[in-house]
Amino acid sequence: MRRTVFNEDHEAFRETIRAFIEAEVVPVYDEWFAAGQAPREFYDKLGELGIFGINVPEEFGGAGLDTHKFEAVLYEETSRAGVQFGGSGVHVLLALPYIKMLSTDEQKKRYLPKFVTGEEMWALAMTEPGTGSDVAGMKTTAKLSEDGTHYVLNGAKTFITGGVHADRVIVCARTSAASAEDRRFGISLFAVDTKSEGYSIGRKLDKLGLRTSDTAELAFVDVKVPVEDLLGEEGKGFSYLGHNLASERWGIAFGAYAQAKAAVRFAQQYVTDRTVFGKPVASFQNTKFELAACQAEVDAAEAVADRALEALDAGELSPAEAASAKLFCTEVAHRVIDRCLQLHGGYGYMNEYPIARLYADNRVNRIYGGTSEIMKSIIAKSMGL
């Protein structure tokens, strides 16, 4: 089936990324997996490759493009190779939209050149212990000092991807108490320097999957945040968070589709090479039927993911459409990867095989960025239910 979503520039980028992965990632990926994170210097290589600057204006060292299609190629190529680029996806997919949307000219001059090179890696800290998806329930506070020069940040965050290596973290905190009429009132966003006194990294969390991305707990004890590092207007943080959820959910949807596509590739390779009862596993009717069914699901997910990508680039991806894409693609990936692991037999359960790692990595797709249940609620609301 012919795809129209990518052009020659994207395919040239694909070749570059595929060669980079083979040379710089595959040979050392087992070491990253054992360590539970990619090394910090790897992000410098991504900066040199230009990955962080694709959507950054040229005046700050970027390529000045406005598209998510190169990110889409990255999802496909990392999944194809059975690898992850550590926590760097958060840097581009989650943090950059806030910097571009909310930063003043002065802030952009300070933030973006170092963002592009990877000298400063960024993360996003929303979730708190005990609140989960209830962002409005956050308890972290940021109180303006009496002299008005800084905010004093106190609280804790958890499940922060990229939190170990981050140099700056966009922290969501309460600058005002929630009102009786609106629990979402009073949340603000800050670009917090992780070298600040009182800022500390707690545990690097031991996750089921995504083993090479550093995910951490963060704590803030009287951290002084200069007023110059407030992003956007005070008290409008919740609306800002909602504005960027569509792109985040597209990213999860596209990544899940790419994982499902890779799973079929891994399974097809395995059953072609593996022999039982004197015959290749691929020769059995059950194997053919299982892979055919999986391929049909991947084809459908590809169409949904591509459609959402085109809508996102056009600025037309609605919250309900993003939720629908995320729900469909993550559920497809769950089914396909499980069936492809089954075709590997006992070897599919071994971490030395990419299908096992993919199985574990994929599970979080139906949780983060809003659970499948929340996606259904958003879609149902859009239907007038």
Phi, psi and chi 1 to 4 in degrees:
 res  aa     phi    psi   chi1   chi2   chi3   chi4
   1 MET       -  125.9 -168.3  178.8  -62.8      -
   2 ARG   -77.6  130.4 -177.5  174.0  172.2  -89.4
   3 ARG   -98.3  145.5  -64.0  174.8   80.1 -175.2
   4 THR  -116.4    3.3   57.7      -      -      -
   5 VAL   -76.8  -23.9   70.4      -      -      -
   6 PHE  -113.7  150.1  -62.0  124.5      -      -
   7 ASN  -117.2 -168.6   62.5   26.9      -      -
   8 GLU   -61.9  -36.4  -65.3   83.1   -1.7      -
   9 ASP   -63.5  -41.3  -69.1  -21.0      -      -
  10 HIS   -67.1  -38.2  -56.2  121.3      -      -
  11 GLU   -70.9  -33.9  -64.1  -52.8  -31.6      -
  12 ALA   -66.0  -41.1      -      -      -      -
  13 PHE   -61.5  -40.2  178.7   70.9      -      -
  14 ARG   -59.2  -44.1 -174.0 -173.5  -56.8  -80.8
  15 GLU   -62.0  -41.7  -69.2 -179.7   16.2      -
  16 THR   -63.1  -46.3  -61.2      -      -      -
  17 ILE   -65.4  -40.9  -67.6  -59.6      -      -
  18 ARG   -63.2  -42.0 -169.8  171.8  -66.4 -175.4
  19 ALA   -67.1  -40.2      -      -      -      -
  20 PHE   -61.5  -44.9  174.7   80.4      -      -
  21 ILE   -61.4  -44.4  -70.5  171.8      -      -
  22 GLU   -63.8  -36.5  -72.6  -60.3  -42.0      -
  23 ALA   -85.8  -39.3      -      -      -      -
  24 GLU  -107.8  -19.1  -59.7  -72.5  -13.0      -
  25 VAL  -113.5  -53.1 -177.8      -      -      -
  26 VAL   -54.2  -45.3  171.9      -      -      -
  27 PRO   -63.2  -24.7  -22.4   34.4      -      -
  28 VAL  -115.5    4.8  -66.2      -      -      -
  29 TYR   -64.2  -34.8 -163.0   69.6      -      -
  30 ASP   -62.3  -34.9  -74.3  -15.4      -      -
  31 GLU   -66.4  -43.0  -62.8  172.5   22.5      -
  32 TRP   -61.2  -43.6  -63.1    5.0      -      -
  33 PHE   -60.3  -44.5 -169.9   83.2      -      -
  34 ALA   -66.6  -36.5      -      -      -      -
  35 ALA   -77.6  -20.1      -      -      -      -
  36 GLY    81.1   15.3      -      -      -      -
  37 GLN  -171.6  155.7   62.3 -174.6   30.9      -
  38 ALA   -78.8  149.0      -      -      -      -
  39 PRO   -69.4  149.5   24.2  -32.3      -      -
  40 ARG   -57.7  -36.4  177.4   61.4  179.3   82.3
  41 GLU   -68.0  -18.1   56.0  -92.0   22.9      -
  42 PHE   -62.4  -34.8  173.1   66.8      -      -
  43 TYR   -67.8  -28.6  -60.8  141.5      -      -
  44 ASP   -63.1  -37.7  -63.6  -30.9      -      -
  45 LYS   -66.5  -38.9  -66.5 -179.3  179.7  179.4
  46 LEU   -64.9  -36.8  -66.6 -179.2      -      -
  47 GLY   -63.2  -43.6      -      -      -      -
  48 GLU   -63.6  -33.1  -69.8  170.9   10.2      -
  49 LEU   -73.7  -16.3 -161.3   59.2      -      -
  50 GLY    92.3    6.7      -      -      -      -
  51 ILE   -64.5  -36.4  -74.7  175.6      -      -
  52 PHE   -77.4  -16.2  -62.9  149.9      -      -
  53 GLY  -104.1    3.6      -      -      -      -
  54 ILE   -54.1  -45.9  -68.1  170.2      -      -
  55 ASN  -100.9   16.3  -70.7  -26.1      -      -
  56 VAL   -98.4  136.3  173.0      -      -      -
  57 PRO   -54.3  147.9  -27.2   35.8      -      -
  58 GLU   -59.9  -33.7  -68.3 -178.6   32.0      -
  59 GLU   -62.9  -17.6   61.5 -171.5  -66.4      -
  60 PHE  -108.4   13.1  -56.4  114.4      -      -
  61 GLY    98.9    5.5      -      -      -      -
  62 GLY   -95.7 -173.9      -      -      -      -
  63 ALA   -89.9  -13.8      -      -      -      -
  64 GLY    75.1   20.5      -      -      -      -
  65 LEU   -89.4  165.2  -57.7  179.5      -      -
  66 ASP  -134.9   76.7 -173.8   18.0      -      -
  67 THR  -156.9  152.2  175.6      -      -      -
  68 HIS  -104.3    7.0  -72.2   78.3      -      -
  69 LYS   -71.0  -30.5  -68.5 -175.1  178.0 -179.5
  70 PHE   -71.0  -34.6  -66.8   95.6      -      -
  71 GLU   -62.1  -39.6  -71.6  170.8   56.2      -
  72 ALA   -60.6  -42.5      -      -      -      -
  73 VAL   -61.0  -40.9  171.6      -      -      -
  74 LEU   -59.7  -44.1  -85.7  175.0      -      -
  75 TYR   -57.9  -45.5  -77.3  125.2      -      -
  76 GLU   -66.7  -41.2  -69.4 -173.7  -23.6      -
  77 GLU   -76.0  -38.1  -70.6  -54.3  -53.0      -
  78 THR   -67.2  -40.0   51.2      -      -      -
  79 SER   -65.5  -42.1  -66.4      -      -      -
  80 ARG   -56.6  -37.8 -179.9 -176.1 -178.8  -84.8
  81 ALA   -88.1   -6.2      -      -      -      -
  82 GLY    70.9   34.9      -      -      -      -
  83 VAL  -130.4  168.9  -58.9      -      -      -
  84 GLN  -129.2  152.6  -61.4  -83.2  -21.1      -
  85 PHE   -94.5   44.3  -81.8    1.7      -      -
  86 GLY    61.6 -140.6      -      -      -      -
  87 GLY   -95.2   15.7      -      -      -      -
  88 SER   -69.1  -21.4   64.2      -      -      -
  89 GLY   -62.2  -34.7      -      -      -      -
  90 VAL   -64.0  -38.3  167.5      -      -      -
  91 HIS   -53.1  -46.5 -175.9   66.3      -      -
  92 VAL   -91.4  -50.8  174.0      -      -      -
  93 LEU   -73.1  -38.1 -175.5   65.8      -      -
  94 LEU   -99.1  -48.6  -62.2 -169.2      -      -
  95 ALA   -76.2  -44.1      -      -      -      -
  96 LEU   -57.3  -43.1 -177.0   57.0      -      -
  97 PRO   -57.8  -36.2  -26.8   36.3      -      -
  98 TYR   -69.4  -40.7  -68.5  104.6      -      -
  99 ILE   -62.1  -46.3  -59.0  171.7      -      -
 100 LYS   -68.0  -38.3  -70.0  173.4   65.9  176.9
 101 MET   -77.5  -36.6  178.2  175.4   72.0      -
 102 LEU  -109.4  -21.2  -57.1  175.3      -      -
 103 SER   -71.2  145.1  -66.8      -      -      -
 104 THR   -76.4  169.7   63.2      -      -      -
 105 ASP   -59.0  -40.1  -70.9  -18.2      -      -
 106 GLU   -63.6  -41.7 -177.5  -84.5  -30.3      -
 107 GLN   -66.1  -42.7  -73.8  173.9  -36.7      -
 108 LYS   -59.8  -39.6  -73.3  174.4 -178.3  172.7
 109 LYS   -64.3  -32.9  -70.6  174.7 -176.2  175.5
 110 ARG   -79.3  -40.6  -79.6 -165.3  -67.6  127.4
 111 TYR   -87.3  -47.6  -60.9  152.3      -      -
 112 LEU   -70.2  -40.4  -73.2  174.2      -      -
 113 PRO   -57.3  -41.1  -28.5   38.2      -      -
 114 LYS   -74.2  -28.1  -66.6  178.7 -179.5  179.1
 115 PHE   -63.3  -45.6  179.9   99.3      -      -
 116 VAL   -62.7  -42.4  169.4      -      -      -
 117 THR   -80.0  -16.0   62.0      -      -      -
 118 GLY    87.2    3.1      -      -      -      -
 119 GLU   -61.1  -37.1 -178.3 -178.2  -16.5      -
 120 GLU  -118.6  113.2  -81.5 -167.5   -7.3      -
 121 MET   -92.4  141.4  -66.0  -60.9  -64.9      -
 122 TRP  -114.4  152.4  -72.6   61.6      -      -
 123 ALA  -138.7  172.6      -      -      -      -
 124 LEU  -125.5  126.4  175.5   64.7      -      -
 125 ALA  -117.2   97.7      -      -      -      -
 126 MET  -108.7  -52.8  -83.6 -164.4  -70.6      -
 127 THR   -68.9  138.9  -53.7      -      -      -
 128 GLU  -121.3  154.9  -63.7 -173.7    1.2      -
 129 PRO   -56.4  125.7  -23.0   33.4      -      -
 130 GLY    90.6  -10.1      -      -      -      -
 131 THR  -104.4  -32.5   62.5      -      -      -
 132 GLY    56.2 -125.6      -      -      -      -
 133 SER   -75.4   -8.8  -61.7      -      -      -
 134 ASP   -83.8   76.4 -178.5   18.0      -      -
 135 VAL   -60.5  -36.1  177.7      -      -      -
 136 ALA   -65.9  -14.7      -      -      -      -
 137 GLY   -87.8    7.9      -      -      -      -
 138 MET   -62.9  148.1   72.6  174.3   60.9      -
 139 LYS  -116.1   -9.6  -65.8 -179.4  172.5   57.9
 140 THR   -60.7  133.8  -63.6      -      -      -
 141 THR  -119.7  152.4   60.2      -      -      -
 142 ALA  -135.6  109.0      -      -      -      -
 143 LYS  -107.3  131.7  -64.0 -176.8  178.3  179.0
 144 LEU   -68.7  133.7 -171.5   62.8      -      -
 145 SER   -67.6  160.8   62.2      -      -      -
 146 GLU   -62.2  -33.5  -69.5 -174.7    6.3      -
 147 ASP   -86.1   -2.6   61.8    5.0      -      -
 148 GLY    73.2   16.1      -      -      -      -
 149 THR   -93.5  -20.6   60.9      -      -      -
 150 HIS  -156.4  164.9   62.7  -87.6      -      -
 151 TYR  -104.0  151.8  -69.2   84.7      -      -
 152 VAL  -109.8  114.8 -180.0      -      -      -
 153 LEU   -99.3  128.9 -177.4   67.0      -      -
 154 ASN  -138.6  136.6  -77.4  -77.1      -      -
 155 GLY   148.4 -163.6      -      -      -      -
 156 ALA  -149.6  150.2      -      -      -      -
 157 LYS  -131.7  156.8  -59.8  -70.8 -178.9  178.4
 158 THR  -141.5  165.4 -167.5      -      -      -
 159 PHE    60.5   37.8  -54.6  146.7      -      -
 160 ILE   -92.3  101.5  -50.9  -52.7      -      -
 161 THR   -69.2  133.1  -58.3      -      -      -
 162 GLY    82.4    5.0      -      -      -      -
 163 GLY   -67.9  -25.6      -      -      -      -
 164 VAL   -75.1  -45.1  174.4      -      -      -
 165 HIS   -91.5   -7.3  -73.9  -40.1      -      -
 166 ALA   -62.7  140.4      -      -      -      -
 167 ASP   -99.3  -27.3  -58.1  -72.3      -      -
 168 ARG  -137.5  142.6  -83.7 -163.3 -175.6  -94.7
 169 VAL  -128.8  129.6  177.0      -      -      -
 170 ILE   -78.8  107.9  -61.2  173.4      -      -
 171 VAL  -102.8  130.0  177.1      -      -      -
 172 CYS   -91.7  127.2  -47.7      -      -      -
 173 ALA  -147.5  158.5      -      -      -      -
 174 ARG   -85.4  120.7  -74.6 -155.4  163.1  -81.6
 175 THR   -97.6  -12.7   44.3      -      -      -
 176 SER  -144.3  153.1  -56.9      -      -      -
 177 ALA   -69.8  150.8      -      -      -      -
 178 ALA   -63.8  145.2      -      -      -      -
 179 SER   -90.1  161.2   66.3      -      -      -
 180 ALA   -62.8  -31.7      -      -      -      -
 181 GLU   -83.1  -26.2  -60.7   78.9   25.2      -
 182 ASP  -145.6  105.3 -173.2    4.2      -      -
 183 ARG   -66.3  -20.5  -65.3  176.0   64.6 -115.5
 184 ARG   -82.4  -10.3  -58.0  171.3  178.1 -179.0
 185 PHE   -66.9  144.0  174.4   79.1      -      -
 186 GLY    90.1   12.1      -      -      -      -
 187 ILE   -96.1  135.8  -65.7  171.5      -      -
 188 SER  -129.8  162.4  -58.1      -      -      -
 189 LEU  -116.1  139.6  -53.6 -174.8      -      -
 190 PHE  -133.3  139.8  -60.5   89.6      -      -
 191 ALA   -91.6   92.9      -      -      -      -
 192 VAL   -91.1  128.8  179.5      -      -      -
 193 ASP   -75.5  121.4 -174.3  -21.6      -      -
 194 THR   -71.4   -7.9   63.4      -      -      -
 195 LYS   -87.5   -0.3  -63.6 -175.4  -66.4  -65.4
 196 SER   -63.7  143.3  -57.8      -      -      -
 197 GLU   -63.3  134.7 -174.5  177.3  -11.1      -
 198 GLY    93.3  -10.9      -      -      -      -
 199 TYR   -87.6  129.0 -179.7  105.0      -      -
 200 SER  -142.7  149.5   63.5      -      -      -
 201 ILE   -98.2  124.2  -59.6  168.9      -      -
 202 GLY   -83.0 -131.2      -      -      -      -
 203 ARG   -70.6  142.4  -67.3 -175.4  -58.5  147.7
 204 LYS   -82.6  115.8 -178.1  172.5   77.1   67.2
 205 LEU   -72.4  140.9  -60.5  173.5      -      -
 206 ASP   -92.4   99.0 -174.7   16.0      -      -
 207 LYS   -95.1  158.4  -52.9 -174.6  -59.7  -63.9
 208 LEU   -64.5  -46.0  170.7   68.2      -      -
 209 GLY  -130.8 -168.0      -      -      -      -
 210 LEU    46.9   47.6  -58.8  178.8      -      -
 211 ARG   -64.4  -24.7  -57.1  -73.4  -63.6 -174.7
 212 THR   -91.0   -1.6   62.7      -      -      -
 213 SER   -98.5  129.2   75.4      -      -      -
 214 ASP   -77.3  116.2   50.8  -52.5      -      -
 215 THR  -120.6  129.8  -57.3      -      -      -
 216 ALA  -138.3  165.7      -      -      -      -
 217 GLU   -95.3  141.6  -64.7  174.4  -29.5      -
 218 LEU  -122.9  146.8  -54.1  178.2      -      -
 219 ALA  -133.6  144.0      -      -      -      -
 220 PHE  -128.0  119.8  -39.1  109.8      -      -
 221 VAL  -123.4  103.9  179.2      -      -      -
 222 ASP    50.4   45.0  -65.8  -27.3      -      -
 223 VAL   -76.4  125.9  176.4      -      -      -
 224 LYS   -87.2  119.2  -68.2 -177.9  178.8  179.4
 225 VAL  -113.6  114.2 -177.3      -      -      -
 226 PRO   -55.9  144.6  -23.1   33.4      -      -
 227 VAL   -59.4  -23.2  -67.8      -      -      -
 228 GLU   -68.3   -9.9  -68.1   81.8    9.9      -
 229 ASP  -107.0   13.7  -74.0  -32.5      -      -
 230 LEU   -74.0  129.7  170.4   69.4      -      -
 231 LEU   -97.8  120.8  -71.5  175.0      -      -
 232 GLY    72.7 -156.6      -      -      -      -
 233 GLU   -92.6  146.8  -66.7 -176.9   43.7      -
 234 GLU   -62.7  136.3 -173.8  178.0  -62.5      -
 235 GLY    87.4   -7.1      -      -      -      -
 236 LYS  -103.5   14.9  -67.1 -169.3  175.2 -179.2
 237 GLY   -59.0  -39.2      -      -      -      -
 238 PHE   -64.0  -40.7 -163.9   93.5      -      -
 239 SER   -66.9  -35.1   64.6      -      -      -
 240 TYR   -63.7  -41.8  -62.5  148.3      -      -
 241 LEU   -61.4  -43.4  -65.0  172.9      -      -
 242 GLY   -64.3  -31.8      -      -      -      -
 243 HIS   -63.1  -34.2 -174.6   82.1      -      -
 244 ASN   -99.4    3.0  -73.9  -36.0      -      -
 245 LEU   -66.8  -32.0  -82.6  174.4      -      -
 246 ALA   -62.3  -44.2      -      -      -      -
 247 SER   -68.3  -37.6   62.0      -      -      -
 248 GLU   -62.6  -43.5  178.0 -176.8   -6.6      -
 249 ARG   -71.6  -32.4  -73.6  167.4  179.6  165.0
 250 TRP   -60.8  -44.3  163.7   78.8      -      -
 251 GLY   -58.8  -41.3      -      -      -      -
 252 ILE   -67.4  -41.2  -62.7  168.6      -      -
 253 ALA   -62.2  -47.3      -      -      -      -
 254 PHE   -68.0  -39.5 -155.4   96.7      -      -
 255 GLY   -62.2  -38.8      -      -      -      -
 256 ALA   -66.5  -44.5      -      -      -      -
 257 TYR   -57.4  -44.4  139.3   70.4      -      -
 258 ALA   -62.7  -36.7      -      -      -      -
 259 GLN   -65.5  -42.2  -70.7  175.2  -34.7      -
 260 ALA   -62.9  -42.1      -      -      -      -
 261 LYS   -61.7  -42.3 -177.7  176.8 -177.9  178.4
 262 ALA   -65.6  -37.3      -      -      -      -
 263 ALA   -61.2  -41.5      -      -      -      -
 264 VAL   -63.2  -40.6  172.6      -      -      -
 265 ARG   -62.6  -46.5  175.9  173.7  176.1  -93.7
 266 PHE   -61.6  -43.2  -64.8  143.1      -      -
 267 ALA   -67.3  -41.3      -      -      -      -
 268 GLN   -63.6  -40.9 -173.5  169.7   -5.8      -
 269 GLN   -62.9  -43.7  -72.3  176.0  -25.1      -
 270 TYR   -65.2  -49.0  179.7   81.2      -      -
 271 VAL   -70.4  -22.0  -62.1      -      -      -
 272 THR   -73.3  -37.5  -59.0      -      -      -
 273 ASP   -85.8  -29.6  -63.7  -22.8      -      -
 274 ARG   -82.3  132.4  172.6   80.6  164.6  140.4
 275 THR  -115.5  132.9  -58.7      -      -      -
 276 VAL  -134.9  144.5  -65.2      -      -      -
 277 PHE    51.5   32.7  -53.2  119.3      -      -
 278 GLY    78.6    8.2      -      -      -      -
 279 LYS  -133.7  148.9  -62.1  165.7   61.5  177.9
 280 PRO   -61.2  141.5  -19.2   30.7      -      -
 281 VAL   -59.0  -29.7  175.0      -      -      -
 282 ALA   -65.8  -17.4      -      -      -      -
 283 SER   -81.4  -13.4   67.7      -      -      -
 284 PHE   -79.8  143.1  -67.3   94.3      -      -
 285 GLN   -60.0  -39.5 -174.2 -176.8   63.2      -
 286 ASN   -60.5  -39.7  179.9   68.4      -      -
 287 THR   -63.6  -45.4  -55.7      -      -      -
 288 LYS   -61.6  -45.0  -64.5  174.6 -176.5  177.3
 289 PHE   -65.6  -41.4  -78.9    8.7      -      -
 290 GLU   -63.5  -46.5  -77.2  -67.0  -74.3      -
 291 LEU   -68.2  -35.8  -78.4  175.7      -      -
 292 ALA   -63.7  -43.0      -      -      -      -
 293 ALA   -64.2  -41.0      -      -      -      -
 294 CYS   -64.5  -41.8  -73.0      -      -      -
 295 GLN   -63.2  -38.4 -176.0   60.6   53.1      -
 296 ALA   -62.9  -40.6      -      -      -      -
 297 GLU   -66.8  -39.6  -69.4 -139.5   71.5      -
 298 VAL   -64.5  -40.3  167.9      -      -      -
 299 ASP   -58.9  -42.5  -73.5  -15.1      -      -
 300 ALA   -66.8  -42.9      -      -      -      -
 301 ALA   -64.9  -37.6      -      -      -      -
 302 GLU   -60.5  -43.0 -179.5  178.9   86.8      -
 303 ALA   -63.7  -42.1      -      -      -      -
 304 VAL   -66.0  -45.3  169.3      -      -      -
 305 ALA   -64.3  -42.3      -      -      -      -
 306 ASP   -65.5  -42.0  -76.4   -2.7      -      -
 307 ARG   -61.8  -42.3 -174.0 -178.3   71.6  170.5
 308 ALA   -65.2  -37.0      -      -      -      -
 309 LEU   -63.1  -45.8  171.9   56.1      -      -
 310 GLU   -62.3  -41.2  -66.1  -76.5   22.9      -
 311 ALA   -66.5  -39.4      -      -      -      -
 312 LEU   -63.5  -45.9 -178.4   63.7      -      -
 313 ASP   -63.9  -29.7  -91.8   13.4      -      -
 314 ALA   -84.6   -2.4      -      -      -      -
 315 GLY    73.8   24.2      -      -      -      -
 316 GLU  -119.3    9.4  -61.4  171.0   -6.8      -
 317 LEU   -79.8  111.0 -175.2   64.5      -      -
 318 SER   -79.0  160.2   72.1      -      -      -
 319 PRO   -55.7  -40.1  -28.1   36.7      -      -
 320 ALA   -68.8  -39.0      -      -      -      -
 321 GLU   -67.2  -39.4  -70.8  168.1  -24.2      -
 322 ALA   -64.6  -40.8      -      -      -      -
 323 ALA   -64.4  -41.0      -      -      -      -
 324 SER   -64.1  -44.2  178.3      -      -      -
 325 ALA   -62.7  -43.8      -      -      -      -
 326 LYS   -63.6  -46.8 -179.9 -178.5 -175.5  -64.5
 327 LEU   -59.5  -49.4  177.2   65.7      -      -
 328 PHE   -66.1  -50.6 -177.2   76.8      -      -
 329 CYS   -67.4  -36.6  -68.5      -      -      -
 330 THR   -72.6  -34.4   57.3      -      -      -
 331 GLU   -70.8  -39.1  -65.7  -69.8  -16.7      -
 332 VAL   -60.5  -47.4  164.1      -      -      -
 333 ALA   -60.4  -40.4      -      -      -      -
 334 HIS   -57.5  -48.7  159.9   63.2      -      -
 335 ARG   -68.2  -45.6  -67.0 -168.3  -65.0  -89.0
 336 VAL   -66.5  -46.3  166.9      -      -      -
 337 ILE   -65.3  -37.7  -65.7  169.0      -      -
 338 ASP   -62.4  -44.2 -175.0   75.3      -      -
 339 ARG   -68.3  -37.1  -67.0  167.7   85.5  168.8
 340 CYS   -69.6  -35.4  -71.7      -      -      -
 341 LEU   -63.4  -41.5 -173.1  148.7      -      -
 342 GLN   -57.5  -36.9 -172.4   73.0   15.5      -
 343 LEU   -68.9  -17.8  -71.5  172.0      -      -
 344 HIS   -81.9  -11.9  -77.5   70.7      -      -
 345 GLY    63.4 -146.4      -      -      -      -
 346 GLY   -60.5  -30.3      -      -      -      -
 347 TYR   -66.7  -24.7  -70.9  104.7      -      -
 348 GLY   -65.1  -16.9      -      -      -      -
 349 TYR   -92.0   -2.4 -156.2   64.1      -      -
 350 MET   -95.4  130.6  -57.7  -64.5  116.3      -
 351 ASN   -65.1  -14.5  -87.8  -33.9      -      -
 352 GLU   -71.8  -16.4   65.2 -169.9   88.1      -
 353 TYR   -95.4  133.3  -77.8   78.0      -      -
 354 PRO   -60.2  -27.2   16.1  -28.3      -      -
 355 ILE   -64.4  -33.8 -167.1   67.9      -      -
 356 ALA   -67.3  -43.4      -      -      -      -
 357 ARG   -66.7  -38.2  -61.3 -179.8 -177.0 -175.9
 358 LEU   -64.0  -39.9 -162.3   56.8      -      -
 359 TYR   -58.5  -45.6 -175.9   87.2      -      -
 360 ALA   -71.3  -41.3      -      -      -      -
 361 ASP   -61.8  -39.0  -70.0  -12.1      -      -
 362 ASN   -68.4  -26.6  168.0   74.2      -      -
 363 ARG   -60.5  -33.0 -175.2   59.8 -174.0   86.7
 364 VAL   -73.0  -15.4   76.4      -      -      -
 365 ASN   -59.2  -29.1  -71.5  -26.7      -      -
 366 ARG   -89.3    4.9  -69.5  179.2  -72.2  150.5
 367 ILE  -115.6  -56.5  -62.4  172.9      -      -
 368 TYR   -81.0  161.7   66.0    3.3      -      -
 369 GLY    72.8   12.5      -      -      -      -
 370 GLY   104.7  124.3      -      -      -      -
 371 THR   -66.5  165.6   63.6      -      -      -
 372 SER   -57.6  -35.2  -69.9      -      -      -
 373 GLU   -65.7  -38.9  -69.4   73.4   24.2      -
 374 ILE   -67.8  -38.3  -72.2  176.5      -      -
 375 MET   -59.1  -42.6  -62.1  -55.8  100.6      -
 376 LYS   -63.2  -38.0  -69.1  173.6 -175.4  175.7
 377 SER   -64.4  -41.6  -65.1      -      -      -
 378 ILE   -64.2  -44.3  -66.4  168.8      -      -
 379 ILE   -64.8  -43.8  -62.8  164.5      -      -
 380 ALA   -62.0  -39.8      -      -      -      -
 381 LYS   -63.3  -39.6 -174.2  176.0  179.8  179.9
 382 SER   -67.4  -21.6   75.1      -      -      -
 383 MET   -85.6   -1.7  -63.7  168.1   66.4      -
 384 GLY    82.7   16.3      -      -      -      -
 385 LEU   -88.9      -  -62.0  172.6      -      -
